[in-house]
Amino acid sequence: MGHRQAERWLEQANWDLKAAGDSAAAGNFEWACFQAQQAAEKARKSYLQAAGKASVHSHSVRLLLLECEALDSGFAQVRAAAELDRYYVPTRYPNGLPGDVPHDHFTAEAAQRCRSLASSVIEFVTRSSKR
């Protein structure tokens, strides 16, 4: 069961990364940032599922990274993706930003950076799962 669950999490991580690209192309950079955060979160949950951690409740990319790194020190290569935690709340809620709305705040550059960070996590997890 754990292996199939892990595959499902990784598959959804890839779809979330695609959605981030679609959102960025449409100019919805706040959603692209959030979807990239979700992609990285789900990829790490995929790894943890495959490692036998059946119940993973955190939404923090950084905390999930620490859990993954405890199992495989290679995750240090994608440690920069912890930055994605900054996009979990303020990309969706106006009260997460002082005097601004998410749609007007986030830029194409931020969306590209988030997508790049998420992609690095997905690639690492995909390579790890083939070992």
Chimera marker file (.cmm) of the C-alpha trace (Angstrom):
<marker_set name="trace">
<marker id="1" x="0.000" y="0.000" z="0.000" r="1" g="1" b="0" radius="0.5"/>
<marker id="2" x="2.786" y="2.483" z="0.879" r="1" g="1" b="0" radius="0.5"/>
<marker id="3" x="4.364" y="2.287" z="-2.559" r="1" g="1" b="0" radius="0.5"/>
<marker id="4" x="1.095" y="2.980" z="-4.405" r="1" g="1" b="0" radius="0.5"/>
<marker id="5" x="0.314" y="5.845" z="-2.046" r="1" g="1" b="0" radius="0.5"/>
<marker id="6" x="3.773" y="7.286" z="-2.712" r="1" g="1" b="0" radius="0.5"/>
<marker id="7" x="3.183" y="7.065" z="-6.471" r="1" g="1" b="0" radius="0.5"/>
<marker id="8" x="-0.136" y="8.888" z="-6.095" r="1" g="1" b="0" radius="0.5"/>
<marker id="9" x="1.452" y="11.717" z="-4.087" r="1" g="1" b="0" radius="0.5"/>
<marker id="10" x="4.233" y="12.096" z="-6.643" r="1" g="1" b="0" radius="0.5"/>
<marker id="11" x="1.793" y="12.023" z="-9.544" r="1" g="1" b="0" radius="0.5"/>
<marker id="12" x="-0.230" y="14.820" z="-7.956" r="1" g="1" b="0" radius="0.5"/>
<marker id="13" x="2.966" y="16.774" z="-7.252" r="1" g="1" b="0" radius="0.5"/>
<marker id="14" x="3.690" y="16.692" z="-10.977" r="1" g="1" b="0" radius="0.5"/>
<marker id="15" x="0.152" y="17.865" z="-11.792" r="1" g="1" b="0" radius="0.5"/>
<marker id="16" x="0.494" y="20.692" z="-9.257" r="1" g="1" b="0" radius="0.5"/>
<marker id="17" x="3.756" y="21.761" z="-10.895" r="1" g="1" b="0" radius="0.5"/>
<marker id="18" x="2.021" y="21.760" z="-14.292" r="1" g="1" b="0" radius="0.5"/>
<marker id="19" x="-0.806" y="23.835" z="-12.824" r="1" g="1" b="0" radius="0.5"/>
<marker id="20" x="1.796" y="26.297" z="-11.507" r="1" g="1" b="0" radius="0.5"/>
<marker id="21" x="3.078" y="26.714" z="-15.057" r="1" g="1" b="0" radius="0.5"/>
<marker id="22" x="-0.461" y="27.171" z="-16.373" r="1" g="1" b="0" radius="0.5"/>
<marker id="23" x="-1.213" y="29.780" z="-13.690" r="1" g="1" b="0" radius="0.5"/>
<marker id="24" x="2.010" y="31.658" z="-14.415" r="1" g="1" b="0" radius="0.5"/>
<marker id="25" x="1.225" y="31.683" z="-18.140" r="1" g="1" b="0" radius="0.5"/>
<marker id="26" x="-2.191" y="33.165" z="-17.322" r="1" g="1" b="0" radius="0.5"/>
<marker id="27" x="-0.631" y="35.884" z="-15.141" r="1" g="1" b="0" radius="0.5"/>
<marker id="28" x="-1.895" y="34.389" z="-11.883" r="1" g="1" b="0" radius="0.5"/>
<marker id="29" x="1.506" y="34.477" z="-10.218" r="1" g="1" b="0" radius="0.5"/>
<marker id="30" x="0.142" y="34.158" z="-6.682" r="1" g="1" b="0" radius="0.5"/>
<marker id="31" x="-1.457" y="30.826" z="-7.604" r="1" g="1" b="0" radius="0.5"/>
<marker id="32" x="1.668" y="29.687" z="-9.419" r="1" g="1" b="0" radius="0.5"/>
<marker id="33" x="3.682" y="30.278" z="-6.235" r="1" g="1" b="0" radius="0.5"/>
<marker id="34" x="1.142" y="28.435" z="-4.080" r="1" g="1" b="0" radius="0.5"/>
<marker id="35" x="0.833" y="25.537" z="-6.526" r="1" g="1" b="0" radius="0.5"/>
<marker id="36" x="4.612" y="25.200" z="-6.602" r="1" g="1" b="0" radius="0.5"/>
<marker id="37" x="4.637" y="25.067" z="-2.790" r="1" g="1" b="0" radius="0.5"/>
<marker id="38" x="2.001" y="22.340" z="-2.972" r="1" g="1" b="0" radius="0.5"/>
<marker id="39" x="4.030" y="20.396" z="-5.549" r="1" g="1" b="0" radius="0.5"/>
<marker id="40" x="7.114" y="20.388" z="-3.314" r="1" g="1" b="0" radius="0.5"/>
<marker id="41" x="5.056" y="19.449" z="-0.245" r="1" g="1" b="0" radius="0.5"/>
<marker id="42" x="3.413" y="16.520" z="-2.040" r="1" g="1" b="0" radius="0.5"/>
<marker id="43" x="6.692" y="15.289" z="-3.539" r="1" g="1" b="0" radius="0.5"/>
<marker id="44" x="8.236" y="15.130" z="-0.081" r="1" g="1" b="0" radius="0.5"/>
<marker id="45" x="5.167" y="13.380" z="1.280" r="1" g="1" b="0" radius="0.5"/>
<marker id="46" x="5.575" y="10.883" z="-1.561" r="1" g="1" b="0" radius="0.5"/>
<marker id="47" x="9.117" y="10.145" z="-0.433" r="1" g="1" b="0" radius="0.5"/>
<marker id="48" x="8.038" y="9.738" z="3.178" r="1" g="1" b="0" radius="0.5"/>
<marker id="49" x="5.164" y="7.435" z="2.175" r="1" g="1" b="0" radius="0.5"/>
<marker id="50" x="7.610" y="5.265" z="0.219" r="1" g="1" b="0" radius="0.5"/>
<marker id="51" x="9.862" y="5.174" z="3.282" r="1" g="1" b="0" radius="0.5"/>
<marker id="52" x="7.023" y="3.768" z="5.368" r="1" g="1" b="0" radius="0.5"/>
<marker id="53" x="5.820" y="6.958" z="7.060" r="1" g="1" b="0" radius="0.5"/>
<marker id="54" x="2.107" y="6.364" z="6.592" r="1" g="1" b="0" radius="0.5"/>
<marker id="55" x="0.852" y="9.473" z="8.351" r="1" g="1" b="0" radius="0.5"/>
<marker id="56" x="2.443" y="12.787" z="7.416" r="1" g="1" b="0" radius="0.5"/>
<marker id="57" x="0.448" y="15.828" z="8.513" r="1" g="1" b="0" radius="0.5"/>
<marker id="58" x="2.775" y="18.809" z="8.147" r="1" g="1" b="0" radius="0.5"/>
<marker id="59" x="2.275" y="21.365" z="5.384" r="1" g="1" b="0" radius="0.5"/>
<marker id="60" x="5.715" y="22.862" z="5.935" r="1" g="1" b="0" radius="0.5"/>
<marker id="61" x="8.153" y="22.131" z="3.141" r="1" g="1" b="0" radius="0.5"/>
<marker id="62" x="11.005" y="22.882" z="5.561" r="1" g="1" b="0" radius="0.5"/>
<marker id="63" x="9.795" y="20.432" z="8.222" r="1" g="1" b="0" radius="0.5"/>
<marker id="64" x="9.122" y="17.759" z="5.609" r="1" g="1" b="0" radius="0.5"/>
<marker id="65" x="12.601" y="18.368" z="4.225" r="1" g="1" b="0" radius="0.5"/>
<marker id="66" x="14.124" y="17.773" z="7.653" r="1" g="1" b="0" radius="0.5"/>
<marker id="67" x="12.193" y="14.503" z="7.938" r="1" g="1" b="0" radius="0.5"/>
<marker id="68" x="13.349" y="13.416" z="4.482" r="1" g="1" b="0" radius="0.5"/>
<marker id="69" x="16.923" y="14.493" z="5.169" r="1" g="1" b="0" radius="0.5"/>
<marker id="70" x="16.971" y="12.331" z="8.306" r="1" g="1" b="0" radius="0.5"/>
<marker id="71" x="16.312" y="9.361" z="6.011" r="1" g="1" b="0" radius="0.5"/>
<marker id="72" x="18.499" y="10.470" z="3.088" r="1" g="1" b="0" radius="0.5"/>
<marker id="73" x="21.195" y="13.123" z="3.511" r="1" g="1" b="0" radius="0.5"/>
<marker id="74" x="20.979" y="13.763" z="-0.237" r="1" g="1" b="0" radius="0.5"/>
<marker id="75" x="17.930" y="15.940" z="0.435" r="1" g="1" b="0" radius="0.5"/>
<marker id="76" x="20.399" y="18.632" z="1.509" r="1" g="1" b="0" radius="0.5"/>
<marker id="77" x="20.770" y="19.292" z="-2.244" r="1" g="1" b="0" radius="0.5"/>
<marker id="78" x="17.235" y="20.692" z="-2.343" r="1" g="1" b="0" radius="0.5"/>
<marker id="79" x="17.275" y="22.454" z="1.023" r="1" g="1" b="0" radius="0.5"/>
<marker id="80" x="16.688" y="25.830" z="-0.683" r="1" g="1" b="0" radius="0.5"/>
<marker id="81" x="13.122" y="24.684" z="-1.401" r="1" g="1" b="0" radius="0.5"/>
<marker id="82" x="12.307" y="25.420" z="2.253" r="1" g="1" b="0" radius="0.5"/>
<marker id="83" x="11.804" y="28.970" z="0.950" r="1" g="1" b="0" radius="0.5"/>
<marker id="84" x="8.468" y="27.785" z="-0.463" r="1" g="1" b="0" radius="0.5"/>
<marker id="85" x="6.915" y="27.914" z="3.014" r="1" g="1" b="0" radius="0.5"/>
<marker id="86" x="6.764" y="31.698" z="2.568" r="1" g="1" b="0" radius="0.5"/>
<marker id="87" x="4.160" y="31.165" z="-0.167" r="1" g="1" b="0" radius="0.5"/>
<marker id="88" x="1.725" y="28.963" z="1.760" r="1" g="1" b="0" radius="0.5"/>
<marker id="89" x="-0.518" y="31.669" z="3.271" r="1" g="1" b="0" radius="0.5"/>
<marker id="90" x="0.180" y="35.099" z="1.707" r="1" g="1" b="0" radius="0.5"/>
<marker id="91" x="-0.461" y="33.842" z="-1.833" r="1" g="1" b="0" radius="0.5"/>
<marker id="92" x="-4.080" y="33.111" z="-0.921" r="1" g="1" b="0" radius="0.5"/>
<marker id="93" x="-5.215" y="35.587" z="1.719" r="1" g="1" b="0" radius="0.5"/>
<marker id="94" x="-5.206" y="39.404" z="1.600" r="1" g="1" b="0" radius="0.5"/>
<marker id="95" x="-4.661" y="39.563" z="5.355" r="1" g="1" b="0" radius="0.5"/>
<marker id="96" x="-1.337" y="37.785" z="4.821" r="1" g="1" b="0" radius="0.5"/>
<marker id="97" x="0.049" y="40.922" z="3.151" r="1" g="1" b="0" radius="0.5"/>
<marker id="98" x="0.162" y="44.468" z="4.527" r="1" g="1" b="0" radius="0.5"/>
<marker id="99" x="-2.138" y="46.642" z="2.381" r="1" g="1" b="0" radius="0.5"/>
<marker id="100" x="-2.028" y="44.475" z="-0.728" r="1" g="1" b="0" radius="0.5"/>
<marker id="101" x="-3.902" y="41.620" z="-2.363" r="1" g="1" b="0" radius="0.5"/>
<marker id="102" x="-2.029" y="38.499" z="-3.440" r="1" g="1" b="0" radius="0.5"/>
<marker id="103" x="-2.798" y="38.937" z="-7.139" r="1" g="1" b="0" radius="0.5"/>
<marker id="104" x="-1.127" y="42.364" z="-7.196" r="1" g="1" b="0" radius="0.5"/>
<marker id="105" x="1.810" y="41.371" z="-4.998" r="1" g="1" b="0" radius="0.5"/>
<marker id="106" x="3.413" y="38.302" z="-6.579" r="1" g="1" b="0" radius="0.5"/>
<marker id="107" x="5.499" y="38.582" z="-9.740" r="1" g="1" b="0" radius="0.5"/>
<marker id="108" x="6.481" y="36.443" z="-12.694" r="1" g="1" b="0" radius="0.5"/>
<marker id="109" x="9.976" y="36.214" z="-11.200" r="1" g="1" b="0" radius="0.5"/>
<marker id="110" x="8.616" y="34.866" z="-7.913" r="1" g="1" b="0" radius="0.5"/>
<marker id="111" x="6.486" y="32.333" z="-9.785" r="1" g="1" b="0" radius="0.5"/>
<marker id="112" x="9.483" y="31.164" z="-11.820" r="1" g="1" b="0" radius="0.5"/>
<marker id="113" x="11.639" y="30.841" z="-8.690" r="1" g="1" b="0" radius="0.5"/>
<marker id="114" x="8.948" y="28.826" z="-6.910" r="1" g="1" b="0" radius="0.5"/>
<marker id="115" x="8.432" y="26.543" z="-9.896" r="1" g="1" b="0" radius="0.5"/>
<marker id="116" x="12.177" y="25.978" z="-10.156" r="1" g="1" b="0" radius="0.5"/>
<marker id="117" x="12.461" y="25.082" z="-6.461" r="1" g="1" b="0" radius="0.5"/>
<marker id="118" x="9.499" y="22.704" z="-6.653" r="1" g="1" b="0" radius="0.5"/>
<marker id="119" x="10.859" y="21.110" z="-9.807" r="1" g="1" b="0" radius="0.5"/>
<marker id="120" x="14.183" y="20.401" z="-8.082" r="1" g="1" b="0" radius="0.5"/>
<marker id="121" x="12.368" y="18.569" z="-5.277" r="1" g="1" b="0" radius="0.5"/>
<marker id="122" x="10.223" y="16.527" z="-7.659" r="1" g="1" b="0" radius="0.5"/>
<marker id="123" x="13.278" y="15.572" z="-9.720" r="1" g="1" b="0" radius="0.5"/>
<marker id="124" x="15.178" y="14.513" z="-6.592" r="1" g="1" b="0" radius="0.5"/>
<marker id="125" x="12.281" y="12.428" z="-5.280" r="1" g="1" b="0" radius="0.5"/>
<marker id="126" x="11.764" y="10.844" z="-8.706" r="1" g="1" b="0" radius="0.5"/>
<marker id="127" x="15.452" y="9.887" z="-8.914" r="1" g="1" b="0" radius="0.5"/>
<marker id="128" x="15.378" y="8.569" z="-5.342" r="1" g="1" b="0" radius="0.5"/>
<marker id="129" x="12.354" y="6.408" z="-6.024" r="1" g="1" b="0" radius="0.5"/>
<marker id="130" x="14.167" y="4.677" z="-8.896" r="1" g="1" b="0" radius="0.5"/>
<marker id="131" x="17.063" y="3.576" z="-6.690" r="1" g="1" b="0" radius="0.5"/>
<link id1="1" id2="2" r="1" g="1" b="0" radius="0.2"/>
<link id1="2" id2="3" r="1" g="1" b="0" radius="0.2"/>
<link id1="3" id2="4" r="1" g="1" b="0" radius="0.2"/>
<link id1="4" id2="5" r="1" g="1" b="0" radius="0.2"/>
<link id1="5" id2="6" r="1" g="1" b="0" radius="0.2"/>
<link id1="6" id2="7" r="1" g="1" b="0" radius="0.2"/>
<link id1="7" id2="8" r="1" g="1" b="0" radius="0.2"/>
<link id1="8" id2="9" r="1" g="1" b="0" radius="0.2"/>
<link id1="9" id2="10" r="1" g="1" b="0" radius="0.2"/>
<link id1="10" id2="11" r="1" g="1" b="0" radius="0.2"/>
<link id1="11" id2="12" r="1" g="1" b="0" radius="0.2"/>
<link id1="12" id2="13" r="1" g="1" b="0" radius="0.2"/>
<link id1="13" id2="14" r="1" g="1" b="0" radius="0.2"/>
<link id1="14" id2="15" r="1" g="1" b="0" radius="0.2"/>
<link id1="15" id2="16" r="1" g="1" b="0" radius="0.2"/>
<link id1="16" id2="17" r="1" g="1" b="0" radius="0.2"/>
<link id1="17" id2="18" r="1" g="1" b="0" radius="0.2"/>
<link id1="18" id2="19" r="1" g="1" b="0" radius="0.2"/>
<link id1="19" id2="20" r="1" g="1" b="0" radius="0.2"/>
<link id1="20" id2="21" r="1" g="1" b="0" radius="0.2"/>
<link id1="21" id2="22" r="1" g="1" b="0" radius="0.2"/>
<link id1="22" id2="23" r="1" g="1" b="0" radius="0.2"/>
<link id1="23" id2="24" r="1" g="1" b="0" radius="0.2"/>
<link id1="24" id2="25" r="1" g="1" b="0" radius="0.2"/>
<link id1="25" id2="26" r="1" g="1" b="0" radius="0.2"/>
<link id1="26" id2="27" r="1" g="1" b="0" radius="0.2"/>
<link id1="27" id2="28" r="1" g="1" b="0" radius="0.2"/>
<link id1="28" id2="29" r="1" g="1" b="0" radius="0.2"/>
<link id1="29" id2="30" r="1" g="1" b="0" radius="0.2"/>
<link id1="30" id2="31" r="1" g="1" b="0" radius="0.2"/>
<link id1="31" id2="32" r="1" g="1" b="0" radius="0.2"/>
<link id1="32" id2="33" r="1" g="1" b="0" radius="0.2"/>
<link id1="33" id2="34" r="1" g="1" b="0" radius="0.2"/>
<link id1="34" id2="35" r="1" g="1" b="0" radius="0.2"/>
<link id1="35" id2="36" r="1" g="1" b="0" radius="0.2"/>
<link id1="36" id2="37" r="1" g="1" b="0" radius="0.2"/>
<link id1="37" id2="38" r="1" g="1" b="0" radius="0.2"/>
<link id1="38" id2="39" r="1" g="1" b="0" radius="0.2"/>
<link id1="39" id2="40" r="1" g="1" b="0" radius="0.2"/>
<link id1="40" id2="41" r="1" g="1" b="0" radius="0.2"/>
<link id1="41" id2="42" r="1" g="1" b="0" radius="0.2"/>
<link id1="42" id2="43" r="1" g="1" b="0" radius="0.2"/>
<link id1="43" id2="44" r="1" g="1" b="0" radius="0.2"/>
<link id1="44" id2="45" r="1" g="1" b="0" radius="0.2"/>
<link id1="45" id2="46" r="1" g="1" b="0" radius="0.2"/>
<link id1="46" id2="47" r="1" g="1" b="0" radius="0.2"/>
<link id1="47" id2="48" r="1" g="1" b="0" radius="0.2"/>
<link id1="48" id2="49" r="1" g="1" b="0" radius="0.2"/>
<link id1="49" id2="50" r="1" g="1" b="0" radius="0.2"/>
<link id1="50" id2="51" r="1" g="1" b="0" radius="0.2"/>
<link id1="51" id2="52" r="1" g="1" b="0" radius="0.2"/>
<link id1="52" id2="53" r="1" g="1" b="0" radius="0.2"/>
<link id1="53" id2="54" r="1" g="1" b="0" radius="0.2"/>
<link id1="54" id2="55" r="1" g="1" b="0" radius="0.2"/>
<link id1="55" id2="56" r="1" g="1" b="0" radius="0.2"/>
<link id1="56" id2="57" r="1" g="1" b="0" radius="0.2"/>
<link id1="57" id2="58" r="1" g="1" b="0" radius="0.2"/>
<link id1="58" id2="59" r="1" g="1" b="0" radius="0.2"/>
<link id1="59" id2="60" r="1" g="1" b="0" radius="0.2"/>
<link id1="60" id2="61" r="1" g="1" b="0" radius="0.2"/>
<link id1="61" id2="62" r="1" g="1" b="0" radius="0.2"/>
<link id1="62" id2="63" r="1" g="1" b="0" radius="0.2"/>
<link id1="63" id2="64" r="1" g="1" b="0" radius="0.2"/>
<link id1="64" id2="65" r="1" g="1" b="0" radius="0.2"/>
<link id1="65" id2="66" r="1" g="1" b="0" radius="0.2"/>
<link id1="66" id2="67" r="1" g="1" b="0" radius="0.2"/>
<link id1="67" id2="68" r="1" g="1" b="0" radius="0.2"/>
<link id1="68" id2="69" r="1" g="1" b="0" radius="0.2"/>
<link id1="69" id2="70" r="1" g="1" b="0" radius="0.2"/>
<link id1="70" id2="71" r="1" g="1" b="0" radius="0.2"/>
<link id1="71" id2="72" r="1" g="1" b="0" radius="0.2"/>
<link id1="72" id2="73" r="1" g="1" b="0" radius="0.2"/>
<link id1="73" id2="74" r="1" g="1" b="0" radius="0.2"/>
<link id1="74" id2="75" r="1" g="1" b="0" radius="0.2"/>
<link id1="75" id2="76" r="1" g="1" b="0" radius="0.2"/>
<link id1="76" id2="77" r="1" g="1" b="0" radius="0.2"/>
<link id1="77" id2="78" r="1" g="1" b="0" radius="0.2"/>
<link id1="78" id2="79" r="1" g="1" b="0" radius="0.2"/>
<link id1="79" id2="80" r="1" g="1" b="0" radius="0.2"/>
<link id1="80" id2="81" r="1" g="1" b="0" radius="0.2"/>
<link id1="81" id2="82" r="1" g="1" b="0" radius="0.2"/>
<link id1="82" id2="83" r="1" g="1" b="0" radius="0.2"/>
<link id1="83" id2="84" r="1" g="1" b="0" radius="0.2"/>
<link id1="84" id2="85" r="1" g="1" b="0" radius="0.2"/>
<link id1="85" id2="86" r="1" g="1" b="0" radius="0.2"/>
<link id1="86" id2="87" r="1" g="1" b="0" radius="0.2"/>
<link id1="87" id2="88" r="1" g="1" b="0" radius="0.2"/>
<link id1="88" id2="89" r="1" g="1" b="0" radius="0.2"/>
<link id1="89" id2="90" r="1" g="1" b="0" radius="0.2"/>
<link id1="90" id2="91" r="1" g="1" b="0" radius="0.2"/>
<link id1="91" id2="92" r="1" g="1" b="0" radius="0.2"/>
<link id1="92" id2="93" r="1" g="1" b="0" radius="0.2"/>
<link id1="93" id2="94" r="1" g="1" b="0" radius="0.2"/>
<link id1="94" id2="95" r="1" g="1" b="0" radius="0.2"/>
<link id1="95" id2="96" r="1" g="1" b="0" radius="0.2"/>
<link id1="96" id2="97" r="1" g="1" b="0" radius="0.2"/>
<link id1="97" id2="98" r="1" g="1" b="0" radius="0.2"/>
<link id1="98" id2="99" r="1" g="1" b="0" radius="0.2"/>
<link id1="99" id2="100" r="1" g="1" b="0" radius="0.2"/>
<link id1="100" id2="101" r="1" g="1" b="0" radius="0.2"/>
<link id1="101" id2="102" r="1" g="1" b="0" radius="0.2"/>
<link id1="102" id2="103" r="1" g="1" b="0" radius="0.2"/>
<link id1="103" id2="104" r="1" g="1" b="0" radius="0.2"/>
<link id1="104" id2="105" r="1" g="1" b="0" radius="0.2"/>
<link id1="105" id2="106" r="1" g="1" b="0" radius="0.2"/>
<link id1="106" id2="107" r="1" g="1" b="0" radius="0.2"/>
<link id1="107" id2="108" r="1" g="1" b="0" radius="0.2"/>
<link id1="108" id2="109" r="1" g="1" b="0" radius="0.2"/>
<link id1="109" id2="110" r="1" g="1" b="0" radius="0.2"/>
<link id1="110" id2="111" r="1" g="1" b="0" radius="0.2"/>
<link id1="111" id2="112" r="1" g="1" b="0" radius="0.2"/>
<link id1="112" id2="113" r="1" g="1" b="0" radius="0.2"/>
<link id1="113" id2="114" r="1" g="1" b="0" radius="0.2"/>
<link id1="114" id2="115" r="1" g="1" b="0" radius="0.2"/>
<link id1="115" id2="116" r="1" g="1" b="0" radius="0.2"/>
<link id1="116" id2="117" r="1" g="1" b="0" radius="0.2"/>
<link id1="117" id2="118" r="1" g="1" b="0" radius="0.2"/>
<link id1="118" id2="119" r="1" g="1" b="0" radius="0.2"/>
<link id1="119" id2="120" r="1" g="1" b="0" radius="0.2"/>
<link id1="120" id2="121" r="1" g="1" b="0" radius="0.2"/>
<link id1="121" id2="122" r="1" g="1" b="0" radius="0.2"/>
<link id1="122" id2="123" r="1" g="1" b="0" radius="0.2"/>
<link id1="123" id2="124" r="1" g="1" b="0" radius="0.2"/>
<link id1="124" id2="125" r="1" g="1" b="0" radius="0.2"/>
<link id1="125" id2="126" r="1" g="1" b="0" radius="0.2"/>
<link id1="126" id2="127" r="1" g="1" b="0" radius="0.2"/>
<link id1="127" id2="128" r="1" g="1" b="0" radius="0.2"/>
<link id1="128" id2="129" r="1" g="1" b="0" radius="0.2"/>
<link id1="129" id2="130" r="1" g="1" b="0" radius="0.2"/>
<link id1="130" id2="131" r="1" g="1" b="0" radius="0.2"/>
</marker_set>
